[in-house]
C-alpha cells in the first residue's frame, strides 16, 4: 500500500522513465517517509493468475493497466537531498 500511495500521488518530475518499460517515483508515504518505487504498468494479459484476487480480476477491463511494483525502498540521505532540490 505504501508503494501504491507514492505512485498514485506522484508529482512532477515523477514518474521518470527508467529503461524501456520501468518507471521510477520518489515521494512520501502516508506517514511522510520518503521512498523510491520502481514499477511497471501491465495489461491483464501480462499478469499471472495468482497475482490478483478474484474480485480484482472481475473488476479488470481489457484496456486496464495494473501497477506492478518491482522494488521499493527508503530514500538514502543523498537521494533525499536530490529529491528536495528537484521539487523546487
OpenMM code with the backbone's topology and positions (N, CA, C; nanometers):
from openmm import Vec3, app, unit

residues = "UNK UNK UNK UNK UNK UNK UNK UNK UNK UNK UNK UNK UNK UNK UNK UNK UNK UNK UNK UNK UNK UNK UNK UNK UNK UNK UNK UNK UNK UNK UNK UNK UNK UNK UNK UNK UNK UNK UNK UNK UNK UNK UNK UNK UNK UNK UNK UNK UNK UNK UNK UNK UNK UNK UNK UNK UNK UNK UNK UNK UNK UNK UNK UNK UNK UNK UNK UNK UNK UNK UNK UNK UNK UNK UNK UNK UNK UNK UNK UNK UNK UNK UNK UNK UNK UNK UNK UNK".split()
positions = [
    Vec3(0.0809, -0.1197, 0.0000),
    Vec3(0.0000, 0.0000, 0.0000),
    Vec3(0.0856, 0.1266, 0.0000),
    Vec3(0.2006, 0.1237, 0.0670),
    Vec3(0.2861, 0.2426, 0.0681),
    Vec3(0.3316, 0.2778, -0.0722),
    Vec3(0.3749, 0.1763, -0.1456),
    Vec3(0.4246, 0.1995, -0.2809),
    Vec3(0.3123, 0.2528, -0.3701),
    Vec3(0.1956, 0.1947, -0.3594),
    Vec3(0.0827, 0.2402, -0.4405),
    Vec3(0.0478, 0.3853, -0.4078),
    Vec3(0.0509, 0.4209, -0.2810),
    Vec3(0.0224, 0.5588, -0.2395),
    Vec3(0.1210, 0.6558, -0.3048),
    Vec3(0.2484, 0.6215, -0.3028),
    Vec3(0.3510, 0.7081, -0.3617),
    Vec3(0.3297, 0.7202, -0.5126),
    Vec3(0.2988, 0.6102, -0.5783),
    Vec3(0.2764, 0.6131, -0.7235),
    Vec3(0.1549, 0.6985, -0.7575),
    Vec3(0.0465, 0.6760, -0.6889),
    Vec3(-0.0781, 0.7476, -0.7205),
    Vec3(-0.0715, 0.8966, -0.6865),
    Vec3(0.0184, 0.9349, -0.5970),
    Vec3(0.0299, 1.0753, -0.5581),
    Vec3(0.1562, 1.1410, -0.6121),
    Vec3(0.2162, 1.0811, -0.7135),
    Vec3(0.3403, 1.1336, -0.7717),
    Vec3(0.3181, 1.2742, -0.8280),
    Vec3(0.4183, 1.3577, -0.8057),
    Vec3(0.4154, 1.4943, -0.8577),
    Vec3(0.5379, 1.5152, -0.9449),
    Vec3(0.5240, 1.6018, -1.0446),
    Vec3(0.6346, 1.6298, -1.1373),
    Vec3(0.7620, 1.6569, -1.0594),
    Vec3(0.8722, 1.6051, -1.1035),
    Vec3(0.9014, 1.5448, -1.2336),
    Vec3(0.8829, 1.3936, -1.2391),
    Vec3(0.8108, 1.3369, -1.1453),
    Vec3(0.7894, 1.1921, -1.1439),
    Vec3(0.6536, 1.1569, -1.2001),
    Vec3(0.6358, 1.0391, -1.2529),
    Vec3(0.7323, 0.9309, -1.2672),
    Vec3(0.8334, 0.9558, -1.3791),
    Vec3(0.9493, 0.8958, -1.3621),
    Vec3(1.0572, 0.9030, -1.4604),
    Vec3(1.0671, 0.7693, -1.5318),
    Vec3(1.0926, 0.7744, -1.6598),
    Vec3(1.1140, 0.6515, -1.7367),
    Vec3(1.2509, 0.5956, -1.7011),
    Vec3(1.2589, 0.4692, -1.6718),
    Vec3(1.3851, 0.4001, -1.6423),
    Vec3(1.3892, 0.2735, -1.7266),
    Vec3(1.4642, 0.2772, -1.8324),
    Vec3(1.4651, 0.1637, -1.9230),
    Vec3(1.3443, 0.1685, -2.0135),
    Vec3(1.3218, 0.0611, -2.0849),
    Vec3(1.2146, 0.0612, -2.1839),
    Vec3(1.0749, 0.0488, -2.1234),
    Vec3(1.0631, -0.0171, -2.0083),
    Vec3(0.9286, -0.0375, -1.9545),
    Vec3(0.9160, -0.0095, -1.8047),
    Vec3(1.0208, 0.0405, -1.7428),
    Vec3(1.0167, 0.0669, -1.5982),
    Vec3(1.0017, 0.2160, -1.5722),
    Vec3(0.9342, 0.2465, -1.4613),
    Vec3(0.9158, 0.3844, -1.4167),
    Vec3(0.9656, 0.3965, -1.2733),
    Vec3(1.0120, 0.5171, -1.2370),
    Vec3(1.0591, 0.5411, -1.1006),
    Vec3(0.9870, 0.6622, -1.0443),
    Vec3(0.9491, 0.6494, -0.9174),
    Vec3(0.8849, 0.7581, -0.8445),
    Vec3(0.9546, 0.7733, -0.7103),
    Vec3(0.9789, 0.8974, -0.6719),
    Vec3(1.0222, 0.9298, -0.5365),
    Vec3(0.9101, 1.0110, -0.4738),
    Vec3(0.8742, 0.9774, -0.3510),
    Vec3(0.7690, 1.0526, -0.2836),
    Vec3(0.7492, 1.0059, -0.1410),
    Vec3(0.6548, 1.0717, -0.0743),
    Vec3(0.6270, 1.0420, 0.0661),
    Vec3(0.5123, 0.9423, 0.0783),
    Vec3(0.5297, 0.8479, 0.1727),
    Vec3(0.4201, 0.7554, 0.2020),
    Vec3(0.3204, 0.8249, 0.2945),
    Vec3(0.2193, 0.7521, 0.3413),
    Vec3(0.1159, 0.8116, 0.4263),
    Vec3(0.1713, 0.8690, 0.5565),
    Vec3(0.2829, 0.8156, 0.6035),
    Vec3(0.3427, 0.8627, 0.7286),
    Vec3(0.4466, 0.9715, 0.7055),
    Vec3(0.4713, 1.0072, 0.5796),
    Vec3(0.5667, 1.1132, 0.5487),
    Vec3(0.7074, 1.0654, 0.5182),
    Vec3(0.7331, 0.9364, 0.5293),
    Vec3(0.8659, 0.8826, 0.4974),
    Vec3(0.8862, 0.8856, 0.3464),
    Vec3(1.0043, 0.9260, 0.3025),
    Vec3(1.0345, 0.9331, 0.1601),
    Vec3(1.0825, 0.7982, 0.1097),
    Vec3(1.0197, 0.7508, 0.0020),
    Vec3(1.0576, 0.6224, -0.0541),
    Vec3(1.0711, 0.6308, -0.2065),
    Vec3(1.1450, 0.5355, -0.2603),
    Vec3(1.1590, 0.5187, -0.4046),
    Vec3(1.0809, 0.3950, -0.4444),
    Vec3(1.0087, 0.4041, -0.5546),
    Vec3(0.9357, 0.2894, -0.6068),
    Vec3(0.9709, 0.2739, -0.7542),
    Vec3(1.0129, 0.1549, -0.7906),
    Vec3(1.0344, 0.1180, -0.9309),
    Vec3(0.9173, 0.0279, -0.9680),
    Vec3(0.8495, 0.0604, -1.0783),
    Vec3(0.7319, -0.0169, -1.1152),
    Vec3(0.7152, -0.0207, -1.2664),
    Vec3(0.6215, -0.1021, -1.3083),
    Vec3(0.5843, -0.1099, -1.4484),
    Vec3(0.4330, -0.1182, -1.4547),
    Vec3(0.3789, -0.0859, -1.5677),
    Vec3(0.2349, -0.0982, -1.5901),
    Vec3(0.2128, -0.2185, -1.6807),
    Vec3(0.1238, -0.3069, -1.6374),
    Vec3(0.0982, -0.4295, -1.7142),
    Vec3(-0.0497, -0.4384, -1.7485),
    Vec3(-0.0762, -0.4944, -1.8633),
    Vec3(-0.2134, -0.5237, -1.9022),
    Vec3(-0.2571, -0.6550, -1.8418),
    Vec3(-0.3877, -0.6814, -1.8378),
    Vec3(-0.4373, -0.8060, -1.7792),
    Vec3(-0.3772, -0.9311, -1.8422),
    Vec3(-0.3470, -0.9263, -1.9713),
    Vec3(-0.2915, -1.0433, -2.0390),
    Vec3(-0.1467, -1.0719, -2.0000),
    Vec3(-0.0812, -0.9786, -1.9297),
    Vec3(0.0579, -0.9963, -1.8880),
    Vec3(0.0713, -1.0424, -1.7431),
    Vec3(-0.0403, -1.0536, -1.6727),
    Vec3(-0.0374, -1.0875, -1.5307),
    Vec3(-0.0500, -1.2369, -1.5071),
    Vec3(0.0117, -1.2822, -1.3994),
    Vec3(-0.0058, -1.4204, -1.3569),
    Vec3(-0.1385, -1.4314, -1.2825),
    Vec3(-0.2036, -1.5446, -1.2976),
    Vec3(-0.3371, -1.5609, -1.2405),
    Vec3(-0.3420, -1.5345, -1.0905),
    Vec3(-0.2420, -1.5817, -1.0152),
    Vec3(-0.2458, -1.5675, -0.8695),
    Vec3(-0.1989, -1.4300, -0.8210),
    Vec3(-0.1732, -1.3364, -0.9124),
    Vec3(-0.1266, -1.2036, -0.8710),
    Vec3(-0.2400, -1.1128, -0.8261),
    Vec3(-0.3647, -1.1489, -0.8560),
    Vec3(-0.4805, -1.0692, -0.8158),
    Vec3(-0.5854, -1.1588, -0.7509),
    Vec3(-0.6699, -1.0960, -0.6698),
    Vec3(-0.7818, -1.1705, -0.6115),
    Vec3(-0.8906, -1.1872, -0.7176),
    Vec3(-0.9861, -1.2732, -0.6895),
    Vec3(-1.0978, -1.2946, -0.7825),
    Vec3(-1.1745, -1.1645, -0.8056),
    Vec3(-1.1927, -1.0848, -0.7003),
    Vec3(-1.2630, -0.9561, -0.7139),
    Vec3(-1.1857, -0.8601, -0.8032),
    Vec3(-1.0529, -0.8560, -0.7856),
    Vec3(-0.9708, -0.7674, -0.8684),
    Vec3(-0.9769, -0.8093, -1.0155),
    Vec3(-0.9713, -0.9405, -1.0406),
    Vec3(-0.9827, -0.9894, -1.1789),
    Vec3(-1.1176, -0.9502, -1.2379),
    Vec3(-1.2241, -0.9634, -1.1590),
    Vec3(-1.3585, -0.9318, -1.2077),
    Vec3(-1.3725, -0.7836, -1.2431),
    Vec3(-1.2994, -0.6978, -1.1739),
    Vec3(-1.3078, -0.5532, -1.1978),
    Vec3(-1.2245, -0.5061, -1.3161),
    Vec3(-1.1372, -0.5912, -1.3689),
    Vec3(-1.0483, -0.5509, -1.4779),
    Vec3(-1.1197, -0.5510, -1.6125),
    Vec3(-1.0901, -0.4489, -1.6907),
    Vec3(-1.1312, -0.4446, -1.8308),
    Vec3(-1.0084, -0.4768, -1.9147),
    Vec3(-1.0288, -0.5130, -2.0385),
    Vec3(-0.9171, -0.5495, -2.1258),
    Vec3(-0.8172, -0.4365, -2.1463),
    Vec3(-0.8623, -0.3113, -2.1381),
    Vec3(-0.7718, -0.1984, -2.1614),
    Vec3(-0.7145, -0.1392, -2.0319),
    Vec3(-0.7451, -0.1994, -1.9171),
    Vec3(-0.6901, -0.1526, -1.7890),
    Vec3(-0.5414, -0.1843, -1.7793),
    Vec3(-0.4715, -0.1021, -1.7039),
    Vec3(-0.3324, -0.1308, -1.6714),
    Vec3(-0.3218, -0.1482, -1.5207),
    Vec3(-0.2369, -0.2397, -1.4791),
    Vec3(-0.2164, -0.2700, -1.3381),
    Vec3(-0.0761, -0.2270, -1.2998),
    Vec3(-0.0644, -0.1607, -1.1848),
    Vec3(0.0670, -0.1219, -1.1325),
    Vec3(0.1337, -0.2471, -1.0772),
    Vec3(0.2524, -0.2773, -1.1268),
    Vec3(0.3284, -0.3929, -1.0802),
    Vec3(0.4575, -0.3402, -1.0188),
    Vec3(0.4656, -0.3430, -0.8848),
    Vec3(0.5818, -0.2903, -0.8136),
    Vec3(0.6962, -0.3903, -0.8216),
    Vec3(0.8105, -0.3409, -0.8677),
    Vec3(0.9307, -0.4226, -0.8793),
    Vec3(1.0171, -0.4070, -0.7554),
    Vec3(1.0225, -0.2839, -0.7035),
    Vec3(1.1165, -0.2525, -0.5962),
    Vec3(1.0676, -0.1284, -0.5221),
    Vec3(1.0803, -0.1289, -0.3910),
    Vec3(1.0517, -0.0112, -0.3094),
    Vec3(1.1510, -0.0069, -0.1949),
    Vec3(1.1996, 0.1135, -0.1651),
    Vec3(1.2981, 0.1283, -0.0574),
    Vec3(1.2949, 0.2712, -0.0043),
    Vec3(1.3385, 0.2901, 0.1206),
    Vec3(1.3504, 0.4264, 0.1730),
    Vec3(1.4592, 0.5013, 0.0959),
    Vec3(1.4396, 0.6311, 0.0780),
    Vec3(1.5429, 0.7121, 0.0143),
    Vec3(1.6629, 0.7245, 0.1070),
    Vec3(1.7825, 0.7195, 0.0498),
    Vec3(1.9043, 0.7445, 0.1263),
    Vec3(1.9142, 0.8944, 0.1521),
    Vec3(2.0059, 0.9358, 0.2364),
    Vec3(2.0235, 1.0792, 0.2635),
    Vec3(2.0589, 1.1545, 0.1358),
    Vec3(2.1439, 1.0964, 0.0537),
    Vec3(2.1818, 1.1571, -0.0736),
    Vec3(2.0595, 1.1720, -0.1651),
    Vec3(1.9768, 1.0695, -0.1710),
    Vec3(1.8568, 1.0743, -0.2537),
    Vec3(1.7589, 1.1796, -0.2007),
    Vec3(1.7487, 1.1921, -0.0692),
    Vec3(1.6592, 1.2921, -0.0097),
    Vec3(1.7008, 1.4326, -0.0504),
    Vec3(1.8325, 1.4602, -0.0518),
    Vec3(1.8808, 1.5929, -0.0944),
    Vec3(1.8422, 1.6187, -0.2404),
    Vec3(1.8625, 1.5197, -0.3262),
    Vec3(1.8250, 1.5329, -0.4680),
    Vec3(1.6742, 1.5545, -0.4821),
    Vec3(1.5970, 1.4803, -0.4042),
    Vec3(1.4515, 1.4923, -0.4073),
    Vec3(1.4083, 1.6351, -0.3747),
    Vec3(1.4643, 1.6898, -0.2691),
    Vec3(1.4270, 1.8259, -0.2274),
    Vec3(1.4679, 1.9295, -0.3312),
    Vec3(1.5850, 1.9132, -0.3919),
    Vec3(1.6298, 2.0062, -0.4976),
    Vec3(1.5395, 1.9994, -0.6197),
    Vec3(1.5013, 1.8809, -0.6584),
    Vec3(1.4213, 1.8633, -0.7798),
    Vec3(1.2793, 1.9122, -0.7641),
    Vec3(1.2272, 1.9135, -0.6423),
    Vec3(1.0901, 1.9580, -0.6193),
    Vec3(1.0768, 2.1086, -0.6217),
    Vec3(1.1876, 2.1800, -0.6086),
    Vec3(1.1804, 2.3271, -0.6042),
    Vec3(1.1548, 2.3860, -0.7390),
] * unit.nanometer
topology = app.Topology()
chain = topology.addChain("A")
for resn in residues:
    res = topology.addResidue(resn, chain)
    for name in ("N", "CA", "C"):
        topology.addAtom(name, app.Element.getBySymbol(name[0]), res)
